[in-house]
Amino acid sequence: MSVLGVLVVRGLTGPSGGSDGPTGAAAPIATVEEEPSAAKEAMDEASADEATGKATEKKERPSIPATGPGTFTTAGGESEPVGGDQRLLTYRVQVEDGIGRPTDAVAAEVEKILADPRGWTADGKVGFRRVSGDSSDFRVRLATPGTVDDICGQYGLDTGGEVNCRVGQDVMVNLKRWELATKYYADDVPSYRALIINHEVGHFLGHGHETCPGEGQLAPAMMQQIKGLHGCKTNVWPYDSEGRPITGPSVP
């Protein structure tokens, strides 16, 4: 799938059908976030209706199982193609069994992110289509921290029960991050979900990391925002509403 502190194992290129990554850069086979040092894990307090005199109470924290069975259900149906047809990529959305998140709802959210006009399709070349068969170009998999650790660990990555990774053709989304985000997005969890998907899919497309282009500017989606904004403003999209790329200087 990165915001994300990333370990990159190089030597293999990304999927065929065009090069959207930095010139001369090989697409990583595996990427992993670094653990956020100051992630905001608690939900914000919610004020009860003052007119009724109810006491202030905390919002209920989502239930996040530490681990699961390691089996997945694929969302049914398929979407219409979005974006360009020069590099039309198919993907499946899978949710780990028994974690209490409706597969169709997760698929709808991922589908909306990848179809957004500010996403990777804005280059007029890349396109996406969600499928539900036995094969696809990549998979987006929402899983418990323990299962993410197991799958990412098969590639030698240590996700520490905390973060996401992108290994091979799998974007592994840690349920904890999907529900709680990180400190910069604690009040806007849906945006952080978009950042996870855009960043990790960006790696799949061959894009490397970037850094803040300047004080007060928007942070690139390929910036490791989890490690700090460095003067930039939060942003989860690779393009702006006018179709202009939001980029910054490349970093190793």
JOPEQUI-V208191 format. One record per residue. N is the residue number from 1. RES is the residue in one small letter. SS is DSSP state (@ for helix, = for strand, . for the rest). OMEGA is omega as a letter, one per 40 degrees, with the letter a starting at -180 (NA if undefined). Layout:
n = (N:N)
res = (RES:RES)
ss = (SS:SS)
omega = (OMEGA:OMEGA)
This chain:
n = (1:2:3:4:5:6:7:8:9:10:11:12:13:14:15:16:17:18:19:20:21:22:23:24:25:26:27:28:29:30:31:32:33:34:35:36:37:38:39:40:41:42:43:44:45:46:47:48:49:50:51:52:53:54:55:56:57:58:59:60:61:62:63:64:65:66:67:68:69:70:71:72:73:74:75:76:77:78:79:80:81:82:83:84:85:86:87:88:89:90:91:92:93:94:95:96:97:98:99:100:101:102:103:104:105:106:107:108:109:110:111:112:113:114:115:116:117:118:119:120:121:122:123:124:125:126:127:128:129:130:131:132:133:134:135:136:137:138:139:140:141:142:143:144:145:146:147:148:149:150:151:152:153:154:155:156:157:158:159:160:161:162:163:164:165:166:167:168:169:170:171:172:173:174:175:176:177:178:179:180:181:182:183:184:185:186:187:188:189:190:191:192:193:194:195:196:197:198:199:200:201:202:203:204:205:206:207:208:209:210:211:212:213:214:215:216:217:218:219:220:221:222:223:224:225:226:227:228:229:230:231:232:233:234:235:236:237:238:239:240:241:242:243:244:245:246:247:248:249:250:251:252)
res = (m:s:v:l:g:v:l:v:v:r:g:l:t:g:p:s:g:g:s:d:g:p:t:g:a:a:a:p:i:a:t:v:e:e:e:p:s:a:a:k:e:a:m:d:e:a:s:a:d:e:a:t:g:k:a:t:e:k:k:e:r:p:s:i:p:a:t:g:p:g:t:f:t:t:a:g:g:e:s:e:p:v:g:g:d:q:r:l:l:t:y:r:v:q:v:e:d:g:i:g:r:p:t:d:a:v:a:a:e:v:e:k:i:l:a:d:p:r:g:w:t:a:d:g:k:v:g:f:r:r:v:s:g:d:s:s:d:f:r:v:r:l:a:t:p:g:t:v:d:d:i:c:g:q:y:g:l:d:t:g:g:e:v:n:c:r:v:g:q:d:v:m:v:n:l:k:r:w:e:l:a:t:k:y:y:a:d:d:v:p:s:y:r:a:l:i:i:n:h:e:v:g:h:f:l:g:h:g:h:e:t:c:p:g:e:g:q:l:a:p:a:m:m:q:q:i:k:g:l:h:g:c:k:t:n:v:w:p:y:d:s:e:g:r:p:i:t:g:p:s:v:p)
ss = (.:.:.:.:.:.:.:.:=:.:.:.:.:.:.:.:.:.:.:.:.:.:.:.:.:.:.:.:.:=:=:=:.:.:.:.:.:.:.:.:.:.:.:.:=:=:.:.:.:@:@:@:.:.:.:.:=:=:.:.:.:.:.:.:.:.:.:.:.:.:.:=:=:=:.:.:.:.:.:.:.:=:=:.:.:.:=:=:=:=:=:=:=:=:=:=:.:.:.:.:.:.:@:@:@:@:@:@:@:@:@:@:@:@:@:.:.:.:.:@:@:@:@:.:.:=:=:=:=:=:.:.:.:.:.:.:.:=:=:=:=:=:=:.:@:@:@:@:@:@:@:@:@:.:.:.:.:.:.:.:.:.:.:.:=:=:=:.:.:=:=:=:=:=:@:@:@:@:@:@:.:.:@:@:@:.:.:.:@:@:@:@:@:@:@:@:@:@:@:@:@:@:@:@:@:.:.:.:.:=:.:.:.:.:.:.:.:=:.:.:.:.:=:.:@:@:@:.:.:.:.:.:=:.:.:.:.:.:=:.:.:.:.:.:=:.:.:.:.:=:.:.)
omega = (NA:NA:a:i:a:i:a:i:a:i:i:i:a:a:a:i:i:a:i:a:i:a:i:a:i:i:a:i:a:i:a:i:i:a:i:a:a:a:i:a:a:i:i:i:i:i:i:a:a:a:i:i:i:a:i:a:a:i:a:i:i:i:a:i:a:i:a:a:a:i:a:i:i:i:a:i:i:a:i:i:i:i:a:i:i:i:a:a:i:i:i:i:a:i:i:a:i:a:i:i:a:a:a:a:i:i:a:a:i:i:i:i:a:i:a:a:i:a:a:i:a:i:i:a:a:i:a:i:i:i:a:a:a:a:i:i:i:i:i:a:i:a:i:i:a:i:i:i:a:a:i:i:i:i:i:a:i:a:i:a:a:a:a:i:i:a:a:a:a:i:a:a:i:a:a:i:i:a:a:a:i:a:a:a:a:i:a:a:i:i:i:i:i:i:i:a:a:a:a:i:i:i:i:i:i:a:i:a:i:i:a:a:i:a:i:i:a:i:i:i:i:i:i:a:i:a:i:a:i:i:i:i:i:i:a:a:i:i:i:a:i:i:i:a:i:a:i:i:i:i:i:NA)
